[in-house]
Each structure stands twice: as structure tokens, then as C-alpha cells.
Amino acid sequence: MSFIWATRGKTWGFRFLRDGGFIDPLPEYDKAFSQMDDEPDAWARVGNVVALRFPDPEHRRDAAGRTIPHEFVLFGTLAKKVRSTDDGLAAIWPLVADEYGRLYN
């Protein structure tokens, strides 16, 4: 399953935790999010790719007290089944929740 995942942690800034198989995921990320607004919950389909953003489901915040957003660029089968933010959360969060729980601090 291929996807790009960008977020921040309690004490570390925005970074890519998954690169979707790209040497540099930033161009793909920028293209996917180019038509999305800054809402905390958002999704957009750009061609065969889905851009998805939602706040941390466990309400974790960074050291400055800001809500932590999780941003994904979904490809392939995963992108095909996501038609809303709720679909995306249900499909992707179980795949990364444990990993993020270990990395957060």
C-alpha cells in the first residue's frame, strides 16, 4: 500500500514519515494539496490521487499546544475507496496509529 504521510510530533516539526516510494515526496505532496483549502478536516481527489488531512484522532498536541494535523497522499486502491474525510480516517489511521504512537514523543 503506497502513500505519503506528513505530520509533526510533540517536539519535532513537520516531516514526511512515509514517502510513497518517491525519492523526494514533496512535489507529489504539493501537487495533491494544491487545490485543498486549510480546513483541519479536508480531502480532495486530484486525478487518481487523494489528498487527505485530519487532526490527530487522539487529540495530541505539539509542545506549543497546537493541534497536530496528519496529511496523506493516497495512491492506488486506497485512493479509490476514499470518498470523504471519514472514509480516509477509517482506511488510513489503523495503518499508522501504532507507529505514530511510538514516534509522537
Residue pairs with C-beta under 8 A, 6 or more apart in sequence:
1 76
1 77
1 78
1 95
2 20
2 21
2 75
2 76
2 78
3 18
3 20
3 72
3 73
3 74
3 75
3 78
3 92
4 16
4 18
4 19
4 20
4 22
4 25
4 28
4 29
4 32
4 72
4 73
5 16
5 17
5 18
5 70
5 71
5 72
5 96
6 14
6 15
6 16
6 17
6 25
6 29
6 70
6 71
6 72
7 14
7 15
7 17
7 68
7 69
7 70
7 71
7 100
8 14
8 15
8 62
8 68
8 69
9 62
9 68
9 103
9 104
9 105
10 60
10 61
10 62
10 63
10 104
10 105
11 62
11 63
11 105
16 25
16 26
16 29
17 96
17 99
17 100
17 103
18 25
18 96
19 25
20 28
20 73
20 75
22 28
25 73
28 49
28 73
29 71
29 73
31 46
31 49
32 44
32 46
32 49
32 50
32 51
32 73
33 44
33 51
33 53
33 71
33 73
34 46
35 44
35 46
36 42
36 43
36 44
36 51
36 53
39 53
40 53
40 54
40 55
40 67
40 69
41 53
41 54
41 55
41 85
42 51
42 52
42 53
42 85
43 50
43 51
43 52
43 53
43 82
43 84
43 85
43 87
43 88
44 50
44 51
45 79
48 75
48 79
48 80
49 73
49 74
49 75
49 79
50 72
50 73
50 74
50 78
50 79
50 82
50 88
51 71
51 72
51 73
51 74
52 71
52 72
52 73
52 74
52 82
52 85
52 88
52 89
52 92
53 69
53 70
53 71
53 72
53 85
54 69
54 70
54 85
54 88
54 89
55 67
55 68
55 69
55 70
56 67
56 68
56 69
56 70
56 100
57 89
57 93
57 97
58 101
59 67
60 68
60 104
61 67
61 68
62 68
70 93
70 96
70 100
72 88
72 92
74 82
74 88
74 91
74 92
78 91
78 92
81 87
81 91
82 88
82 91
82 92
